Amino acid sequence: MGSDLQSQIDAVKGAPLLYLAAVLIVGAIIWAVVDRLYSHRIEGLKERIDGLKEQIDRKAESSSPPVADSPAEAPPVDPSVKDNQERTSVPPDVTPANLHALFEGVTQHEGRVRAKPYLGKWMKITGTVKDVMYEAEQGWLVPVSTEGSGWMEATILRFDADETPKVEMLRKGQTITAEGKIDDLTNLWLSVKNCKLLD
C-alpha cells in the first residue's frame, strides 16, 4: 500500500504538467455539471414565475364571484392611515408575511375574505430582488423575497413605464424598498401594482 502511494507520488513528480492538465480537465467537467444543474433550476424557477403571472392574468381578465364581507374574520384595516396623496395605506407594521398568514389553516375562500380589506391599499415593501422581467402587457415585473415569507410565497412588484430607468438598473440579490397598490393576494403570491422605487 505504501509503495503504491509512493510510486504515484513519484509519477506526479515526474510529469507535473500532465498531472496539472488532468486536474484542470476534471475541474472543468465538474464546473460544467454544476453549471448545467443550476441552469435547470433557474429555468424551473422562471417557469414557476411565468405560471404565476399567467394565473394573475387570468384572474384579472375574469371577474371572480363576489365575496361576502365577513367582518368577524377580516383583519382590521385602519382607514385613518392615509399617505400624502390621500391614498389609503395599510398600517406600517403590516408585512407580506402577515398577509400570507391570512390564508393559514383556512380555505382559499376564507383567506380571500380575510384579504379583501387589504386589496387596493398602498403598501411599502422591502425585499431582495429575485429577478427583473419585462412583459409588454404587464410592464416590469420584479419578484422579491421578503423577511418572514416562506419559500413558496412570492411577492411580485409591478412597475409602470415611468420607472424603467430605475428598474433596468436593479440587480439580482439587491435589497430594495418600493411602494405600490395591493392588486391581488392568495396563499401563494402577493401582487403589488403601480410600484415606485423609494430612495
Secondary structure, 3 states (H helix, E strand, C coil): CHHHHHHHHHHHHHCHHHHHHHHHHHHHHHHHHHHHHHHHHHHHHHHHHHHHHHHHHHHHHCCCCCCCCCCCCCCCCCCCCECCCCCEECCCCCCHHHHHHCCCCCCHHHHHHHHHHHCCCEEEEEEEECCCEEECCCEEEEEEECCCCCCCCEEEEEECHHHHHHHCCCCCCCEEEEEEEEEEECCCEEEEEEEEECC
